[in-house]
Amino acid sequence: TAYVDLEKMVEEHIKVKSSKDSTNGTLNWVHTAISNLKKNLLGIYHMVSEKYLQNYLDEFAYKLNRRYFGEKLFDRLIIAAVYPYVQHYE
C-alpha cells in the first residue's frame, strides 16, 4: 500500500482501520487521490525513480487540478501556444 514506509518518515504514526460509518468525505478523498496516483505511476510509467519522483507528482497535481476545465482546454492550449510569439507594445 501507499503507507508501507510511512513509519520511516515520521516519528509517530498510528494506523487506524476505518469503516464506512466512521469516515468522512475528506478522508475518502485522500484515499482516492492516493489510489489514483498509484495507478497513474504504475500504469503509465511502470518504473519510477526517486530522481524524477517530484516531476511525476507535479504532473499528477497538474492533471488533477485541471480535470474539470473540459471545454476551456482547447482555448487555453491555443493561447499558451501563441502567446510567446505575440509582440507586446507599450
C-alpha positions, 0 to 999 in steps of 0.5 A, a space after each residue: 500500500 501507499 503507507 508501507 514506509 510511512 513509519 520511516 518518515 515520521 516519528 509517530 504514526 498510528 494506523 487506524 482501520 476505518 469503516 464506512 460509518 466512521 469516515 468522512 468525505 475528506 478522508 475518502 478523498 485522500 484515499 482516492 487521490 492516493 489510489 489514483 496516483 498509484 495507478 497513474 505511476 504504475 500504469 503509465 510509467 511502470 518504473 519510477 525513480 526517486 530522481 524524477 519522483 517530484 516531476 511525476 507528482 507535479 504532473 499528477 497535481 497538474 492533471 488533477 487540478 485541471 480535470 474539470 476545465 473540459 471545454 476551456 482546454 482547447 482555448 487555453 492550449 491555443 493561447 499558451 501556444 501563441 502567446 510567446 510569439 505575440 509582440 507586446 507594445 507599450 
